[in-house]
Amino acid sequence: MLPTVSIVGRPNVGKSTIFNRLVGERQAIVHDEYGVTRDRHYGDSYWNGVDFNIIDTGGYLPDELDTITVGVREQVLIAIEESDVILFVVDAKTGINMLDESVAQILRRQKKPVLLVANKADNEGRRLEASEFYSLGFDELYSISAISGTGTGELMDRIIELLPDHDPEQQENIPKLAFIGRPNVGKSSLVNALVDDERCIVTDIAGTTRDTINTYLSFNDKEYTLMDTAGLRKRVKVKENIEFYSTVRTEKAIRECDVAVLILDAERGFDAQDKRVLRQAEDYNKGLIIVWNKWDLIDDKDTHTVREFEKVVYEAVPQMDYIPILTISATNKKRIHKVLELCDEVIEERKKQISTSELNDFIEKTLHKRPLPMKRGRELKIQYGSQVKANPPVFKFFMNSPQDLPANYRRYLENQIRETYKFTGVPITMVFKQK
């Protein structure tokens, strides 16, 4: 894994703004509302030839005991454990307060390097006044403005000096698995069960996860990036700006992942919102898996119960019957590692490459089985085809009058490809070109 830098501090000092500045894009939700960042948020940064991870954390609240606050505090402590360098962010505009003292107490006990970062030092006066933060007990103070970028270059130079050596040749192309679905279906619970660690805040409150959280997992000598997304709600219900930003982040996670794992609540069923998200992931040509969670809560299960649940999905989206369906219980950890095994299978299916000669033999047999129709007194013909791309698979067919090819024949051709070559959980793109 890459060396890691964590950003900690009390709420509203600009941690997420610093995070966005250091990763070079707006990855974290930045908002003036207190306590927006709840979970740790991972990003990648690069400076002077060095790659490293950055963790943005929720604000540290040492004396508040509500469920979310306790979860945020635990996230900060875990981020500190994972870090090679810690950025302790304070507010140069408001000065020191009691919460800064509480965070400093925790950090002074760490054996890892801590850089004190006075953010919002937007003018010379604030940069001079920032010297008061030395009283918190740290030797290195950097006065910056995350919004304008003032002072961030010097900070990055020092971060690079403190990071441990890392060999970039050891970096592998780690597959990304995005856990998507409605709020409170158990996405964070499944991530936690897989990593066997409280990496995400898990509560019974719908909508707890707002940002997309990346967690790195090693299982059976394979590495994965697990992307726990904010629960997608119907757009008409997304009223507050932060909810809107979270929806955008989830859609971004779908674009960036290799496999989208749609989590369904076995007690709540499959609805139009699930269908929309599934179609969105298919439009991006992602690997697809459907997981019925909370299977332990279903009473009177027998050998036909799984088929009944599969029927619910396949009847709602009949053209997506190529997507594998799995039943699990994240709470009881039953069959949770089957999710990873199924993801591995889908990833390999995405990489599958059919040779041109084999594909054209297949086309000949398929056309013989069901000849192409006549259009305007002329017989349609597919002369030949080839798989022009893998991961995801794209097939190009050359024919006369491609615009006249009926949709039902396209569907037949895709069904025959799947019957012969599977492509389990993988959308297939077929392009028909004029010969």
Helices and strands as residue ranges (DSSP letters): E 4-8, H 15-23, E 41-47, E 50-56, H 67-82, E 85-91, H 98-108, E 114-119, H 124-129, G 130-136, E 141-143, H 152-162, G 168-170, E 176-180, H 187-195, E 213-219, E 222-228, G 235-237, H 241-256, E 259-265, H 272-283, E 287-293, G 295-297, H 305-316, G 318-320, E 325-327, H 336-351, H 356-369, E 374-375, E 378-379, E 382-389, E 394-399, G 402-404, H 407-421, E 429-434
